Amino acid sequence: MKKLNNSNFVLIKDIINDLNINYNADAGQKKEELYNKWKDIIGEKIAEYSQLTDVLSNGTAVIQCSDSFVANELYFEKEKILHLLVKESEKTGIIIKDIKFDYKKWKERIYE
């Protein structure tokens, strides 16, 4: 990398060129397919009040719920939901090990 005027500054273009960005478009597409299958996985009634929104790098699926009551009820059925989700995610090659239920972001999503 070139330094500017004998200082510690480095050109931003050199920094960007050195970044190793490993974005896998195929993985993103597979996640999107899984998100869209949420209604089929969980059922229409529950899908009205919940949504699969993310699968974290540690294998945790994030499910947004309409409120804390829904999140609590789904938590009681966590093992069953996890089993259904793992079964469907294996078809896409996505590894899911756990589930996190979140109702706070649902409110943000509604008001945006």
PyRosetta script that sets phi, psi and omega in degrees:
from pyrosetta import init, pose_from_sequence

init()
pose = pose_from_sequence("MKKLNNSNFVLIKDIINDLNINYNADAGQKKEELYNKWKDIIGEKIAEYSQLTDVLSNGTAVIQCSDSFVANELYFEKEKILHLLVKESEKTGIIIKDIKFDYKKWKERIYE")
pose.set_psi(1, 142.8)
pose.set_omega(1, 178.0)
pose.set_phi(2, -84.4)
pose.set_psi(2, 141.8)
pose.set_omega(2, 174.4)
pose.set_phi(3, -103.7)
pose.set_psi(3, 145.8)
pose.set_omega(3, 179.7)
pose.set_phi(4, -87.0)
pose.set_psi(4, 131.2)
pose.set_omega(4, 172.1)
pose.set_phi(5, 43.0)
pose.set_psi(5, 47.5)
pose.set_omega(5, 178.1)
pose.set_phi(6, 52.3)
pose.set_psi(6, 35.1)
pose.set_omega(6, 179.0)
pose.set_phi(7, -114.2)
pose.set_psi(7, -174.9)
pose.set_omega(7, 178.1)
pose.set_phi(8, -86.0)
pose.set_psi(8, -2.1)
pose.set_omega(8, -178.5)
pose.set_phi(9, -76.0)
pose.set_psi(9, 144.9)
pose.set_omega(9, 179.3)
pose.set_phi(10, -123.3)
pose.set_psi(10, 145.2)
pose.set_omega(10, 179.3)
pose.set_phi(11, -64.1)
pose.set_psi(11, 136.6)
pose.set_omega(11, -178.9)
pose.set_phi(12, -62.3)
pose.set_psi(12, -35.2)
pose.set_omega(12, 179.7)
pose.set_phi(13, -64.1)
pose.set_psi(13, -32.1)
pose.set_omega(13, 176.9)
pose.set_phi(14, -70.3)
pose.set_psi(14, -36.8)
pose.set_omega(14, 177.9)
pose.set_phi(15, -65.6)
pose.set_psi(15, -46.0)
pose.set_omega(15, -179.7)
pose.set_phi(16, -62.3)
pose.set_psi(16, -41.1)
pose.set_omega(16, 178.7)
pose.set_phi(17, -64.6)
pose.set_psi(17, -28.9)
pose.set_omega(17, -179.3)
pose.set_phi(18, -82.3)
pose.set_psi(18, -15.0)
pose.set_omega(18, 179.8)
pose.set_phi(19, -67.8)
pose.set_psi(19, 137.5)
pose.set_omega(19, 177.6)
pose.set_phi(20, -107.4)
pose.set_psi(20, 95.0)
pose.set_omega(20, -178.0)
pose.set_phi(21, -94.9)
pose.set_psi(21, 119.2)
pose.set_omega(21, -177.9)
pose.set_phi(22, -107.6)
pose.set_psi(22, 66.5)
pose.set_omega(22, 177.8)
pose.set_phi(23, -88.2)
pose.set_psi(23, 125.3)
pose.set_omega(23, -179.9)
pose.set_phi(24, -108.5)
pose.set_psi(24, 102.3)
pose.set_omega(24, -177.9)
pose.set_phi(25, -61.9)
pose.set_psi(25, -34.1)
pose.set_omega(25, -179.9)
pose.set_phi(26, -64.0)
pose.set_psi(26, -40.7)
pose.set_omega(26, 178.9)
pose.set_phi(27, -64.9)
pose.set_psi(27, -40.3)
pose.set_omega(27, 177.2)
pose.set_phi(28, -62.3)
pose.set_psi(28, -39.3)
pose.set_omega(28, 179.4)
pose.set_phi(29, -68.0)
pose.set_psi(29, -39.2)
pose.set_omega(29, 178.7)
pose.set_phi(30, -64.5)
pose.set_psi(30, -41.1)
pose.set_omega(30, 177.1)
pose.set_phi(31, -62.0)
pose.set_psi(31, -43.6)
pose.set_omega(31, 179.8)
pose.set_phi(32, -60.5)
pose.set_psi(32, -40.4)
pose.set_omega(32, 176.6)
pose.set_phi(33, -61.5)
pose.set_psi(33, -42.7)
pose.set_omega(33, 179.2)
pose.set_phi(34, -64.5)
pose.set_psi(34, -42.9)
pose.set_omega(34, 178.5)
pose.set_phi(35, -58.9)
pose.set_psi(35, -41.0)
pose.set_omega(35, -178.2)
pose.set_phi(36, -71.0)
pose.set_psi(36, -19.4)
pose.set_omega(36, 179.4)
pose.set_phi(37, -88.8)
pose.set_psi(37, 0.6)
pose.set_omega(37, -176.0)
pose.set_phi(38, -52.5)
pose.set_psi(38, -44.4)
pose.set_omega(38, -179.1)
pose.set_phi(39, -61.4)
pose.set_psi(39, -39.8)
pose.set_omega(39, 178.6)
pose.set_phi(40, -69.4)
pose.set_psi(40, -34.5)
pose.set_omega(40, -178.3)
pose.set_phi(41, -71.9)
pose.set_psi(41, -47.7)
pose.set_omega(41, -169.5)
pose.set_phi(42, -99.3)
pose.set_psi(42, -22.6)
pose.set_omega(42, -177.1)
pose.set_phi(43, 105.1)
pose.set_psi(43, 151.3)
pose.set_omega(43, -174.4)
pose.set_phi(44, -62.2)
pose.set_psi(44, -43.5)
pose.set_omega(44, -175.2)
pose.set_phi(45, -61.8)
pose.set_psi(45, -48.1)
pose.set_omega(45, -179.2)
pose.set_phi(46, -71.3)
pose.set_psi(46, -32.9)
pose.set_omega(46, -179.4)
pose.set_phi(47, -64.9)
pose.set_psi(47, -21.1)
pose.set_omega(47, 175.7)
pose.set_phi(48, -65.1)
pose.set_psi(48, -28.3)
pose.set_omega(48, -174.1)
pose.set_phi(49, -114.2)
pose.set_psi(49, 5.3)
pose.set_omega(49, 179.9)
pose.set_phi(50, -149.4)
pose.set_psi(50, 161.5)
pose.set_omega(50, -178.9)
pose.set_phi(51, -155.8)
pose.set_psi(51, 131.9)
pose.set_omega(51, 173.1)
pose.set_phi(52, -76.4)
pose.set_psi(52, 119.5)
pose.set_omega(52, -173.9)
pose.set_phi(53, -117.0)
pose.set_psi(53, -17.8)
pose.set_omega(53, -177.4)
pose.set_phi(54, -162.3)
pose.set_psi(54, 153.6)
pose.set_omega(54, 168.5)
pose.set_phi(55, -126.4)
pose.set_psi(55, 112.8)
pose.set_omega(55, -176.0)
pose.set_phi(56, -74.4)
pose.set_psi(56, 164.4)
pose.set_omega(56, -177.6)
pose.set_phi(57, -63.2)
pose.set_psi(57, -22.9)
pose.set_omega(57, 178.7)
pose.set_phi(58, -86.2)
pose.set_psi(58, 4.9)
pose.set_omega(58, 177.2)
pose.set_phi(59, 89.8)
pose.set_psi(59, 12.3)
pose.set_omega(59, 179.0)
pose.set_phi(60, -91.1)
pose.set_psi(60, 125.1)
pose.set_omega(60, 176.2)
pose.set_phi(61, -86.9)
pose.set_psi(61, 132.2)
pose.set_omega(61, 178.9)
pose.set_phi(62, -102.1)
pose.set_psi(62, 122.3)
pose.set_omega(62, 179.7)
pose.set_phi(63, -116.4)
pose.set_psi(63, 118.6)
pose.set_omega(63, 177.6)
pose.set_phi(64, -86.0)
pose.set_psi(64, 137.1)
pose.set_omega(64, -179.1)
pose.set_phi(65, -120.1)
pose.set_psi(65, 153.7)
pose.set_omega(65, -176.0)
pose.set_phi(66, -67.0)
pose.set_psi(66, -29.4)
pose.set_omega(66, 176.5)
pose.set_phi(67, -159.6)
pose.set_psi(67, 177.3)
pose.set_omega(67, -176.2)
pose.set_phi(68, -67.4)
pose.set_psi(68, -29.8)
pose.set_omega(68, 178.2)
pose.set_phi(69, -62.6)
pose.set_psi(69, -46.5)
pose.set_omega(69, 178.7)
pose.set_phi(70, -63.5)
pose.set_psi(70, -44.0)
pose.set_omega(70, 179.2)
pose.set_phi(71, -59.3)
pose.set_psi(71, -41.5)
pose.set_omega(71, -179.7)
pose.set_phi(72, -67.0)
pose.set_psi(72, -44.2)
pose.set_omega(72, 179.2)
pose.set_phi(73, -63.6)
pose.set_psi(73, -41.1)
pose.set_omega(73, 178.4)
pose.set_phi(74, -67.6)
pose.set_psi(74, -34.0)
pose.set_omega(74, 178.5)
pose.set_phi(75, -60.7)
pose.set_psi(75, -37.2)
pose.set_omega(75, 178.0)
pose.set_phi(76, -63.9)
pose.set_psi(76, -25.5)
pose.set_omega(76, 179.5)
pose.set_phi(77, -105.0)
pose.set_psi(77, 20.6)
pose.set_omega(77, -173.5)
pose.set_phi(78, -54.3)
pose.set_psi(78, -47.6)
pose.set_omega(78, -177.0)
pose.set_phi(79, -62.7)
pose.set_psi(79, -42.0)
pose.set_omega(79, 179.0)
pose.set_phi(80, -65.3)
pose.set_psi(80, -44.9)
pose.set_omega(80, 179.6)
pose.set_phi(81, -64.9)
pose.set_psi(81, -42.3)
pose.set_omega(81, 179.3)
pose.set_phi(82, -60.7)
pose.set_psi(82, -42.9)
pose.set_omega(82, 179.0)
pose.set_phi(83, -60.4)
pose.set_psi(83, -47.1)
pose.set_omega(83, 179.4)
pose.set_phi(84, -62.8)
pose.set_psi(84, -41.6)
pose.set_omega(84, -178.2)
pose.set_phi(85, -68.5)
pose.set_psi(85, -41.7)
pose.set_omega(85, 178.4)
pose.set_phi(86, -63.2)
pose.set_psi(86, -43.4)
pose.set_omega(86, -179.6)
pose.set_phi(87, -59.5)
pose.set_psi(87, -43.7)
pose.set_omega(87, 179.9)
pose.set_phi(88, -74.3)
pose.set_psi(88, -37.3)
pose.set_omega(88, -177.1)
pose.set_phi(89, -70.1)
pose.set_psi(89, -27.7)
pose.set_omega(89, 178.1)
pose.set_phi(90, -62.1)
pose.set_psi(90, -30.2)
pose.set_omega(90, 178.2)
pose.set_phi(91, -66.0)
pose.set_psi(91, -27.8)
pose.set_omega(91, -179.0)
pose.set_phi(92, -98.1)
pose.set_psi(92, -8.8)
pose.set_omega(92, -179.4)
pose.set_phi(93, 87.3)
pose.set_psi(93, 7.9)
pose.set_omega(93, 178.5)
pose.set_phi(94, -90.0)
pose.set_psi(94, 134.3)
pose.set_omega(94, -179.1)
pose.set_phi(95, -97.5)
pose.set_psi(95, 121.5)
pose.set_omega(95, 176.9)
pose.set_phi(96, -120.1)
pose.set_psi(96, 127.5)
pose.set_omega(96, -177.6)
pose.set_phi(97, -114.2)
pose.set_psi(97, -22.3)
pose.set_omega(97, -174.4)
pose.set_phi(98, -154.3)
pose.set_psi(98, 170.2)
pose.set_omega(98, 178.5)
pose.set_phi(99, -129.7)
pose.set_psi(99, 141.7)
pose.set_omega(99, 173.8)
pose.set_phi(100, -123.3)
pose.set_psi(100, 128.0)
pose.set_omega(100, 177.9)
pose.set_phi(101, -101.3)
pose.set_psi(101, 130.5)
pose.set_omega(101, -175.5)
pose.set_phi(102, -135.5)
pose.set_psi(102, 127.1)
pose.set_omega(102, 178.2)
pose.set_phi(103, -110.3)
pose.set_psi(103, -10.6)
pose.set_omega(103, -176.3)
pose.set_phi(104, -69.9)
pose.set_psi(104, -39.8)
pose.set_omega(104, -177.8)
pose.set_phi(105, -73.3)
pose.set_psi(105, -23.1)
pose.set_omega(105, 177.5)
pose.set_phi(106, -59.4)
pose.set_psi(106, -43.3)
pose.set_omega(106, -179.9)
pose.set_phi(107, -62.4)
pose.set_psi(107, -42.4)
pose.set_omega(107, 178.7)
pose.set_phi(108, -62.1)
pose.set_psi(108, -41.0)
pose.set_omega(108, -177.7)
pose.set_phi(109, -65.0)
pose.set_psi(109, -38.6)
pose.set_omega(109, -178.5)
pose.set_phi(110, -66.2)
pose.set_psi(110, -40.4)
pose.set_omega(110, -174.5)
pose.set_phi(111, -85.6)
pose.set_psi(111, -7.6)
pose.set_omega(111, -178.8)
pose.set_phi(112, -77.1)
pose.dump_pdb("model.pdb")
